[in-house]
Amino acid sequence: MKSFDIPEYYKSPFISKVKAARKLGDPRKKDFSPSIVDFGELEISLARHFGFCYGVENAIEISYRALEEHPDKQVYLLSQMIHNQEVNADLEDRGIKFLMDTQGKRLISFSVLKADDVVIIPAFGTTVETQKELENIGVKVEQYNTTCPFVEKVWKRAAKLGEDQYSIVIHGKPSHEETRATFSHSKENGGAMVIQDMDEAHLLGAFIRGERPWTEFDSIFEGRYSDGFQPEKDLQKLGVVNQTTMLATETQAIADYLKKVMIEVYGEEAYKTHFADTRDTLCYATNDNQQATIGILEEGADIAIVVGGYNSSNTSHLVELCEEKLPTYFVKNEHELISKEVIAHFDWRNKEVKSSSGWWPKSEKPRFIVTSGASCPDAVVDRVIQKILAFGEVSTSIEEVLRTRFVKQA
């Protein structure tokens, strides 16, 4: 796989060695068991896969290259490069200005843009409408377009569904940049709508089965379907795609459920003309990180620390997986580990930062699970680990552990 040139301060020598050792022993990435680093006083279990993915590294490389290539120009980012506050803050410190926030609200009017301005398209991609607006100004949007290739893959899948006269049901968070972009591209080719979870899939199924009147459709899904969408007609044929960072098991469950509904309504022999069996459209990194999280949970631990931006969808799903098994804390950086008694952490369900006491495990030799989302630099994870080691009064340095005990697989 291609390697990218990203700033050294995003990297961690310790984590790089762990990842390199695992890659050497498992080049095909078939083993999802964790890497366990035994410090004597405590153990750190690192997920097999975590941190920057292909799309994020690609976006970061392109963004820093744009700054280097245009030192005398104003460089704009359409919105946040990725959902990580440290990366975005560093880019702002280097002079990049954001044109929109994560909800699509204009922070700077497009009227100030000139044809020779540099505008970077973020990894989430953008809507067809916004791209056309920039092109009409004369901005060369393809020059620094960092849209993740796995997001573009979803758009191609949606286009094929539309060409085959299927409506496109998108499993995603309606307000998320990627989902807004995917919806925009999908409706170019046919009817499209967004559902965010299994509960909404069940509501959709009730309409298709005739258990709820179509007159109620708008009150539930208002603003989440394409112009001219006629649900009673358009939902006779459908296929499912998703925001690439959603929970894989939920996307598959939604697709399986809607397939079941179509079989019930149209019969086993005819359902294939009404439901497109699309393969899951999550990106490989999302799949790997979720599978690695499942793998690390199978080994057991006292506590899980998940590191990442608080508005990161893929990170919140790792938290969701961990919370099913053990006490879990979602932190953005090492500063959230206030003391051995108190930790600040994000409640992703209620969208608020909380402070909890008594978080440190009571066991004689605590076992920590540590992982991070696809937009989190390894350097941030490293600093979180260093804070844990300091609280645990670990006497052996990371370097010594790597030399003597190194990393053992579970």
DRENTOR-37607 format. One line per 10 residues: number of its first residue (from 1); their letters; for each residue z, x, y of C-alpha. Coordinates in Angstrom, 1 decimal. Layout:
N
NUM) A) Z,X,Y  ...
This chain:
410
1) MKSFDIPEYY) 0.0,0.0,0.0  -0.7,1.2,3.5  2.0,3.0,5.3  2.7,2.4,9.0  3.8,4.5,11.9  7.0,2.9,13.2  9.7,4.5,15.4  12.1,6.8,13.6  15.1,5.0,15.1  14.3,1.9,13.1
11) KSPFISKVKA) 14.7,3.9,9.9  17.8,4.9,7.8  17.8,8.2,5.9  20.4,6.8,3.5  18.5,3.5,2.8  15.1,5.4,2.7  16.5,7.5,-0.2  17.7,4.5,-2.1  14.4,2.7,-1.7  12.5,5.8,-2.7
21) ARKLGDPRKK) 14.6,6.2,-5.8  14.0,2.6,-6.9  10.3,2.8,-6.1  10.0,6.0,-8.2  11.6,4.3,-11.2  10.0,0.9,-10.7  6.6,1.3,-8.9  5.4,-2.2,-9.9  8.5,-3.8,-8.5  9.4,-5.7,-11.7
31) DFSPSIVDFG) 13.1,-5.0,-11.7  15.1,-7.1,-9.3  18.5,-5.8,-10.2  20.4,-4.2,-7.3  21.1,-0.6,-6.4  24.8,0.1,-6.6  26.4,2.8,-4.5  29.9,3.6,-5.7  32.1,5.1,-2.9  35.3,5.1,-5.0
41) ELEISLARHF) 37.3,2.9,-2.7  34.6,0.3,-2.7  31.1,-0.4,-3.9  28.0,-1.4,-2.0  25.3,-3.3,-3.9  22.0,-3.2,-2.1  19.3,-5.8,-2.9  16.2,-4.3,-4.6  14.0,-5.5,-1.7  15.1,-6.1,1.9
51) GFCYGVENAI) 14.1,-5.1,5.4  10.8,-4.6,7.2  7.8,-6.1,5.3  4.1,-5.3,5.6  3.4,-7.8,8.3  6.4,-6.7,10.5  5.6,-3.0,10.2  2.0,-3.8,11.1  3.1,-5.7,14.1  5.5,-3.1,15.3
61) EISYRALEEH) 2.9,-0.3,14.9  0.3,-2.2,16.9  2.7,-3.1,19.7  3.9,0.4,20.3  0.3,1.6,20.1  -0.7,-0.9,22.8  2.0,0.6,25.0  0.8,4.1,24.4  -2.8,3.3,24.9  -2.2,1.5,28.2
71) PDKQVYLLSQ) 0.5,3.3,30.2  -0.8,2.1,33.5  -1.3,-1.6,32.5  1.1,-4.5,32.2  1.4,-5.3,28.5  2.4,-8.8,27.5  3.6,-10.3,24.3  2.7,-13.9,23.7  6.2,-14.6,22.4  8.8,-12.7,20.4
81) MIHNQEVNAD) 7.1,-10.0,18.3  9.4,-10.8,15.3  12.7,-12.6,15.0  14.9,-9.6,15.6  16.7,-9.1,18.9  16.9,-5.3,18.7  13.1,-4.9,18.3  12.3,-7.4,21.0  14.9,-5.8,23.4  13.4,-2.4,22.8
91) LEDRGIKFLM) 9.9,-3.6,23.6  11.2,-5.2,26.8  12.9,-2.0,27.8  9.6,-0.3,27.5  8.0,-2.7,29.9  6.5,-5.4,27.7  6.9,-8.9,29.2  7.1,-12.1,27.1  4.7,-14.9,28.2  6.5,-17.6,26.1
101) DTQGKRLISF) 9.8,-18.2,24.4  10.1,-19.0,20.7  9.7,-22.8,21.3  6.4,-22.2,23.1  7.8,-22.7,26.7  5.9,-20.7,29.3  8.1,-17.9,30.8  5.2,-16.6,32.8  2.3,-18.7,33.9  -1.1,-17.8,32.3
111) SVLKADDVVI) -2.5,-18.1,35.8  -1.3,-14.6,36.6  -3.3,-13.1,33.7  -6.5,-11.2,34.3  -9.3,-10.5,31.8  -8.3,-6.8,31.5  -4.6,-7.5,30.8  -3.3,-6.6,27.4  -1.8,-9.5,25.4  -0.3,-8.9,22.0
121) IPAFGTTVET) -0.4,-11.8,19.5  2.9,-11.8,17.5  3.2,-11.6,13.7  3.6,-15.4,13.5  0.1,-15.9,14.9  -0.6,-18.5,17.6  -2.1,-21.9,18.0  -5.9,-22.5,18.3  -5.2,-24.0,21.7  -3.3,-21.0,23.1
131) QKELENIGVK) -5.9,-18.6,21.7  -8.7,-20.5,23.4  -6.8,-20.6,26.7  -6.5,-16.8,26.6  -10.1,-16.3,25.6  -11.2,-18.5,28.5  -9.4,-16.1,30.9  -11.3,-13.3,29.3  -8.3,-11.7,27.4  -9.5,-9.8,24.3
141) VEQYNTTCPF) -7.0,-11.5,21.9  -8.3,-9.6,18.9  -7.6,-6.2,20.4  -3.9,-6.4,19.6  -3.6,-9.4,17.3  -0.7,-8.7,14.9  -0.9,-12.0,13.0  0.5,-11.3,9.5  -2.3,-11.3,6.9  -0.2,-13.6,4.7
151) VEKVWKRAAK) 0.0,-16.2,7.5  -3.8,-16.0,7.8  -4.0,-16.5,4.1  -2.2,-19.8,4.5  -4.6,-20.8,7.2  -7.6,-20.1,4.9  -5.9,-22.1,2.1  -5.5,-25.0,4.6  -9.1,-24.7,5.7  -10.3,-25.0,2.1
161) LGEDQYSIVI) -8.1,-28.1,1.6  -9.6,-29.7,4.7  -13.1,-28.9,3.6  -12.4,-30.6,0.3  -11.2,-33.7,2.1  -7.5,-33.3,1.3  -4.9,-33.8,4.0  -2.6,-30.8,4.5  1.2,-31.2,4.1  2.9,-28.2,5.6
171) HGKPSHEETR) 6.4,-27.4,4.4  8.0,-25.7,7.4  10.4,-25.9,10.3  8.5,-28.0,12.9  9.6,-25.9,15.9  9.0,-22.5,14.3  6.2,-20.5,15.8  4.5,-19.9,12.5  4.6,-23.6,11.5  3.2,-24.6,14.9
181) ATFSHSKENG) 0.4,-22.1,14.5  -0.3,-23.2,10.9  -0.3,-26.9,12.0  -2.8,-26.1,14.8  -5.2,-24.3,12.5  -4.8,-26.8,9.7  -5.8,-29.8,11.9  -9.0,-28.1,12.8  -10.2,-28.8,9.3  -8.6,-32.2,8.5
191) GAMVIQDMDE) -5.6,-34.4,8.7  -2.3,-32.4,8.8  1.4,-33.1,9.0  4.7,-31.2,8.8  7.7,-31.9,6.6  10.8,-29.7,6.7  12.6,-30.4,3.5  12.9,-32.3,0.2  14.5,-35.3,1.9  11.4,-35.7,4.0
201) AHLLGAFIRG) 9.2,-35.3,1.0  11.1,-38.2,-0.6  10.5,-40.3,2.5  6.8,-39.4,2.3  6.8,-40.3,-1.4  8.3,-43.7,-0.6  5.4,-44.5,1.8  2.8,-43.4,-0.7  4.4,-45.5,-3.5  4.5,-48.5,-1.2
211) ERPWTEFDSI) 8.3,-48.6,-1.2  8.3,-48.4,2.6  5.8,-50.0,5.1  3.4,-47.7,6.8  4.5,-49.3,10.1  7.7,-47.1,9.9  5.8,-43.9,9.4  5.6,-43.0,13.1  9.3,-43.5,13.7  10.1,-40.8,11.1
221) FEGRYSDGFQ) 7.3,-38.3,11.5  6.4,-38.8,15.2  4.9,-35.7,16.8  4.4,-34.0,13.4  0.9,-35.2,12.4  -2.5,-34.6,13.8  -4.3,-36.7,16.3  -6.1,-39.6,14.6  -4.1,-39.2,11.5  -4.1,-42.5,9.4
231) PEKDLQKLGV) -1.3,-42.0,6.9  -2.2,-45.0,4.7  -5.7,-43.6,4.3  -5.3,-39.9,4.7  -2.4,-39.5,2.3  -4.4,-40.7,-0.6  -5.5,-37.1,-1.0  -3.2,-34.2,-0.1  -2.3,-30.6,-0.8  0.8,-28.5,0.1
241) VNQTTMLATE) 1.0,-25.3,2.0  4.0,-23.8,3.7  5.5,-21.6,6.4  5.6,-18.3,4.6  9.3,-17.7,5.1  10.6,-20.9,3.5  12.7,-21.0,0.4  10.3,-20.6,-2.5  12.2,-22.9,-4.9  12.2,-25.8,-2.3
251) TQAIADYLKK) 8.5,-25.4,-1.6  7.7,-25.6,-5.3  10.0,-28.5,-5.8  8.3,-30.4,-2.9  4.8,-29.7,-4.4  6.0,-30.8,-7.9  7.5,-34.0,-6.5  4.4,-35.0,-4.5  2.3,-34.3,-7.6  4.5,-36.6,-9.6
261) VMIEVYGEEA) 4.2,-39.3,-6.9  0.4,-39.1,-7.1  0.4,-39.3,-10.9  2.6,-42.4,-10.7  0.3,-44.0,-8.1  -3.1,-43.0,-9.4  -2.5,-42.2,-13.1  -2.5,-39.0,-15.1  -6.3,-38.8,-15.5  -7.1,-39.5,-11.8
271) YKTHFADTRD) -4.4,-37.6,-10.0  -6.4,-34.4,-9.6  -8.7,-36.1,-7.2  -5.7,-37.1,-5.1  -3.5,-33.9,-5.3  -4.7,-30.4,-4.9  -2.7,-28.0,-7.1  -2.4,-25.1,-4.7  -0.5,-22.0,-5.6  2.6,-21.4,-3.6
281) TLCYATNDNQ) 1.7,-19.8,-0.2  4.8,-17.8,0.5  4.1,-14.1,1.2  5.0,-11.5,-1.3  7.8,-10.0,0.8  9.5,-13.4,1.1  9.2,-13.9,-2.7  10.5,-10.3,-3.4  13.4,-10.6,-1.0  14.5,-14.0,-2.5
291) QATIGILEEG) 14.1,-12.8,-6.0  16.0,-9.6,-5.2  18.8,-11.8,-3.7  18.9,-13.9,-6.9  19.0,-10.7,-8.9  21.9,-9.1,-7.0  23.9,-12.4,-7.2  23.6,-12.3,-11.0  25.6,-9.1,-11.0  28.5,-10.6,-9.1
301) ADIAIVVGGY) 30.5,-9.3,-6.1  33.4,-10.2,-3.8  31.4,-10.8,-0.6  27.9,-10.9,0.8  26.8,-9.5,4.2  23.3,-10.6,5.3  21.9,-8.8,8.3  19.2,-10.2,10.6  18.2,-12.0,13.7  19.9,-15.4,14.1
311) NSSNTSHLVE) 16.6,-17.2,14.6  15.0,-15.6,11.5  13.9,-18.2,9.0  13.6,-15.9,6.1  17.0,-14.4,6.7  18.7,-17.8,6.9  17.3,-18.6,3.4  18.8,-15.4,2.0  22.1,-16.6,3.4  21.6,-20.0,1.9
321) LCEEKLPTYF) 21.1,-18.4,-1.6  24.2,-16.2,-1.2  26.4,-19.0,0.0  25.9,-20.8,-3.3  27.7,-18.1,-5.1  30.3,-16.3,-2.9  31.7,-15.9,0.6  28.8,-14.9,2.8  28.5,-13.7,6.4  25.3,-13.7,8.5
331) VKNEHELISK) 25.5,-11.0,11.1  23.0,-9.6,13.5  24.4,-6.1,13.7  27.5,-3.9,13.2  29.2,-5.2,16.3  29.9,-8.5,14.6  32.3,-6.7,12.2  35.0,-6.7,14.8  37.9,-5.5,12.6  39.0,-5.5,9.0
341) EVIAHFDWRN) 40.7,-8.8,9.9  38.0,-10.6,12.1  34.3,-11.0,11.7  31.8,-12.8,14.0  29.0,-14.5,12.1  26.3,-17.1,12.5  26.5,-20.6,11.1  22.8,-21.2,10.5  23.3,-24.9,9.7  25.0,-25.7,13.0
351) KEVKSSSGWW) 23.3,-22.9,15.0  26.5,-21.4,16.3  28.3,-18.1,16.2  31.8,-18.4,14.6  34.7,-16.0,14.3  36.5,-15.9,11.0  39.7,-14.1,10.0  40.7,-12.8,6.5  37.1,-12.0,5.6  37.9,-8.6,4.0
361) PKSEKPRFIV) 38.1,-9.0,0.1  41.5,-8.9,-1.4  40.5,-7.0,-4.6  41.7,-3.4,-5.1  38.1,-2.1,-5.1  36.0,-4.5,-3.1  32.3,-5.1,-4.1  30.0,-5.8,-1.2  26.5,-7.2,-1.4  24.4,-6.1,1.5
371) TSGASCPDAV) 20.8,-7.3,2.2  18.7,-8.2,5.2  15.7,-10.2,6.4  12.1,-9.0,6.6  12.4,-8.5,10.4  15.6,-6.4,10.3  15.4,-2.6,10.8  17.0,-0.5,8.1  18.9,1.4,10.8  20.8,-1.8,11.7
381) VDRVIQKILA) 21.7,-2.3,8.0  22.8,1.3,7.9  25.2,0.8,10.8  26.7,-2.3,9.2  27.3,-0.3,6.0  28.9,2.5,8.1  31.3,0.0,9.6  32.2,-1.4,6.2  32.9,2.2,5.0  35.1,2.9,8.1
391) FGEVSTSIEE) 37.1,-0.3,7.5  37.5,0.6,3.9  38.7,4.1,4.9  36.2,5.7,2.5  36.8,9.4,2.2  33.5,10.4,0.7  30.4,10.7,2.9  27.2,8.9,2.1  25.5,12.2,1.7  28.1,13.3,-0.9
401) VLRTRFVKQA) 27.8,10.1,-2.8  24.0,10.4,-3.0  24.4,14.0,-4.3  27.1,13.3,-6.8  26.9,9.7,-7.9  23.7,8.8,-6.2  22.4,5.3,-6.9  22.8,3.5,-10.1  21.0,0.3,-11.1  23.1,-2.6,-12.3
